[in-house]
Amino acid sequence: MSNATRKTVQRGKVTFSRLFASDYQKSGSKTLEVKQLITTTMFYPTKKFNSDLQDALFTESDFGVEENGYETTETRVAWIPVPANYNENQVKQIVANLPNEACIYKMLSNHPILTDNQKQAVSQGLKSLDDFADAQAIRYPNNSEFAGELILDADGKIQYKRTFFSKTAQEDIDERGNGKEYASDALLEEVEGASVYNNQKV
């Protein structure tokens, strides 16, 4: 949270986006795309009396310090397999009936984030860890002046992101900095020109 005094997070309802067949769709299935709007507000003091190197006897609020709130929004996307015999109206109804606590949570890591199916694909030689690393590495969006460039974390390391659907409330998971790291040769070649993470929304 840097020097923010507090943070609030509002999650919109998970909504239907589209039902489609992907290029590598498994037989007998379709893919459901769902979205969720996340609104985060960071509150910062208008004045600061205390420091990190000295214990405080009084809080900032004791000095009557007010806060300014800065709001950011993020649209998260997740993909869910659906039996091929379900039509769009049926799937829309299922999504509409999801409980309010249903969410799309985010995982961040310095190592590619693999599901059990993906781990099996790697062990069988169907995919390589490099394939997943190259696909999951965090980059600036296309509408940025740095479009397509890697975004490194605060320690200058390659970071990966994935989003997953949950029917129940689930906090975001940040595994960066735990010593577990991986980068493909292609990603390592890019690191020299990558931008260090600086409060960049990921």
C-alpha positions as CSV (number, residue, x, y, z in Angstrom):
1,M,0.0,0.0,0.0
2,S,3.1,2.3,0.0
3,N,2.2,5.3,2.2
4,A,-1.5,4.8,1.9
5,T,-3.4,4.8,5.2
6,R,-6.1,2.4,4.1
7,K,-7.6,0.7,1.1
8,T,-11.1,-0.3,0.1
9,V,-12.0,-2.8,-2.6
10,Q,-15.5,-3.0,-4.2
11,R,-16.2,-6.0,-6.4
12,G,-19.0,-5.8,-9.0
13,K,-21.1,-8.9,-9.8
14,V,-19.6,-11.5,-12.1
15,T,-21.3,-11.1,-15.5
16,F,-21.6,-13.1,-18.7
17,S,-19.3,-11.9,-21.5
18,R,-19.5,-14.5,-24.3
19,L,-19.8,-18.2,-25.0
20,F,-17.5,-19.4,-27.8
21,A,-15.3,-22.2,-29.1
22,S,-11.6,-21.5,-28.9
23,D,-9.0,-22.6,-31.4
24,Y,-7.9,-25.4,-29.1
25,Q,-11.3,-26.3,-27.6
26,K,-11.6,-29.8,-26.1
27,S,-14.2,-32.0,-27.8
28,G,-17.6,-31.8,-26.2
29,S,-17.1,-28.4,-24.7
30,K,-17.4,-24.6,-25.2
31,T,-15.7,-21.8,-23.3
32,L,-17.6,-19.3,-21.1
33,E,-16.0,-15.9,-20.6
34,V,-17.0,-14.0,-17.5
35,K,-16.0,-10.5,-16.3
36,Q,-15.9,-8.6,-13.1
37,L,-15.3,-4.9,-12.4
38,I,-13.0,-4.3,-9.4
39,T,-12.8,-0.7,-7.9
40,T,-10.0,0.0,-5.6
41,T,-9.7,3.2,-3.6
42,M,-6.4,4.1,-1.9
43,F,-6.5,6.8,0.8
44,Y,-3.5,9.0,1.5
45,P,-3.0,11.6,4.2
46,T,-2.9,15.3,3.1
47,K,-0.1,15.8,5.6
48,K,2.3,13.4,7.3
49,F,3.7,13.9,10.8
50,N,5.1,10.5,11.6
51,S,8.0,8.6,10.0
52,D,9.0,4.9,9.5
53,L,12.1,5.2,11.6
54,Q,10.6,6.6,14.8
55,D,7.8,5.4,17.0
56,A,4.8,7.7,17.1
57,L,2.9,8.8,20.2
58,F,0.0,10.1,18.1
59,T,-1.7,8.9,14.9
60,E,-2.1,11.2,11.9
61,S,-5.8,11.4,12.8
62,D,-4.9,12.9,16.2
63,F,-3.4,15.8,14.2
64,G,-6.7,16.3,12.4
65,V,-5.2,15.1,9.1
66,E,-7.7,14.6,6.3
67,E,-7.4,11.9,3.6
68,N,-7.6,12.1,-0.2
69,G,-8.9,9.0,-2.0
70,Y,-7.6,7.8,-5.4
71,E,-9.8,5.4,-7.3
72,T,-8.7,2.8,-9.9
73,T,-10.8,0.3,-11.8
74,E,-9.9,-3.0,-13.3
75,T,-11.9,-5.4,-15.4
76,R,-11.0,-9.0,-14.7
77,V,-11.7,-11.9,-17.1
78,A,-11.9,-15.6,-16.5
79,W,-12.7,-18.5,-18.8
80,I,-14.7,-21.6,-17.7
81,P,-15.4,-24.8,-19.7
82,V,-19.1,-25.5,-20.5
83,P,-20.6,-28.7,-21.9
84,A,-21.2,-28.3,-25.7
85,N,-25.0,-29.0,-25.4
86,Y,-25.6,-25.8,-23.3
87,N,-26.8,-22.8,-25.3
88,E,-26.1,-19.2,-24.6
89,N,-29.4,-18.5,-22.8
90,Q,-28.9,-21.4,-20.4
91,V,-25.4,-20.3,-19.6
92,K,-26.5,-16.6,-19.1
93,Q,-29.1,-17.8,-16.6
94,I,-26.5,-19.8,-14.7
95,V,-24.2,-16.8,-14.4
96,A,-27.1,-14.5,-13.4
97,N,-27.9,-16.9,-10.5
98,L,-24.3,-16.9,-9.1
99,P,-24.1,-15.9,-5.5
100,N,-23.0,-12.3,-4.8
101,E,-19.7,-13.5,-3.3
102,A,-18.7,-15.2,-6.6
103,C,-15.5,-13.4,-7.8
104,I,-12.6,-13.5,-10.2
105,Y,-9.4,-13.5,-8.1
106,K,-5.9,-12.6,-9.2
107,M,-2.6,-14.5,-8.7
108,L,0.8,-12.9,-9.0
109,S,4.1,-14.8,-9.0
110,N,7.7,-14.7,-10.2
111,H,7.1,-18.3,-11.4
112,P,4.6,-19.3,-14.1
113,I,1.2,-20.2,-12.5
114,L,0.1,-23.7,-13.5
115,T,-3.1,-25.6,-12.9
116,D,-3.0,-29.3,-12.3
117,N,-3.9,-29.9,-16.0
118,Q,-1.0,-27.7,-17.1
119,K,1.5,-29.4,-14.8
120,Q,0.4,-32.7,-16.4
121,A,0.9,-31.3,-19.9
122,V,4.4,-30.2,-19.0
123,S,5.3,-33.6,-17.4
124,Q,4.0,-35.3,-20.6
125,G,6.0,-33.1,-22.9
126,L,2.9,-31.6,-24.5
127,K,3.9,-28.1,-23.3
128,S,7.0,-26.5,-21.9
129,L,7.3,-24.2,-18.9
130,D,8.7,-21.7,-21.3
131,D,5.4,-21.7,-23.2
132,F,3.5,-20.8,-20.1
133,A,6.1,-18.3,-18.9
134,D,6.0,-16.4,-22.3
135,A,2.1,-16.3,-22.2
136,Q,1.7,-15.2,-18.6
137,A,4.5,-12.6,-18.3
138,I,3.0,-9.2,-17.4
139,R,3.3,-6.6,-20.1
140,Y,2.1,-3.0,-20.6
141,P,-1.3,-2.9,-22.4
142,N,-1.7,-2.0,-26.0
143,N,-3.0,1.5,-25.2
144,S,0.2,2.4,-23.3
145,E,3.2,4.2,-24.7
146,F,5.2,1.1,-23.6
147,A,2.8,-1.3,-25.3
148,G,4.0,-4.9,-25.1
149,E,7.0,-4.2,-22.9
150,L,7.6,-6.3,-19.8
151,I,6.7,-4.9,-16.4
152,L,9.2,-6.0,-13.8
153,D,8.3,-6.1,-10.1
154,A,9.7,-3.8,-7.4
155,D,12.8,-6.1,-7.2
156,G,13.4,-5.9,-11.0
157,K,12.2,-9.5,-11.5
158,I,9.9,-10.9,-14.2
159,Q,6.4,-11.4,-12.9
160,Y,3.4,-13.5,-14.0
161,K,-0.3,-13.0,-13.6
162,R,-3.4,-15.2,-13.9
163,T,-7.1,-14.7,-13.0
164,F,-9.4,-17.5,-11.8
165,F,-13.2,-17.8,-11.2
166,S,-14.4,-18.7,-7.7
167,K,-18.0,-19.3,-6.6
168,T,-17.1,-18.1,-3.1
169,A,-15.2,-15.0,-1.9
170,Q,-11.5,-15.4,-2.5
171,E,-8.7,-13.0,-1.7
172,D,-6.1,-12.2,-4.3
173,I,-2.8,-14.2,-4.0
174,D,0.6,-12.6,-4.3
175,E,3.5,-15.1,-4.3
176,R,6.1,-12.6,-5.6
177,G,9.3,-12.5,-3.5
178,N,9.1,-16.0,-2.1
179,G,12.3,-17.1,-3.9
180,K,10.5,-19.2,-6.5
181,E,11.5,-17.7,-9.9
182,Y,11.6,-18.7,-13.5
183,A,12.2,-17.0,-16.8
184,S,12.5,-18.4,-20.4
185,D,15.5,-17.4,-22.5
186,A,13.3,-15.2,-24.6
187,L,12.1,-13.3,-21.5
188,L,15.6,-12.9,-20.1
189,E,16.7,-11.3,-23.4
190,E,14.0,-8.7,-22.9
191,V,14.8,-7.8,-19.3
192,E,17.4,-5.2,-20.2
193,G,14.8,-2.9,-21.7
194,A,12.0,-3.7,-19.3
195,S,10.3,-1.2,-17.1
196,V,10.5,-1.7,-13.3
197,Y,7.1,-2.0,-11.6
198,N,6.2,1.3,-10.2
199,N,2.7,1.2,-8.8
200,Q,1.6,-0.1,-12.2
201,K,-1.8,-1.7,-12.0
202,V,-1.5,-5.5,-12.6
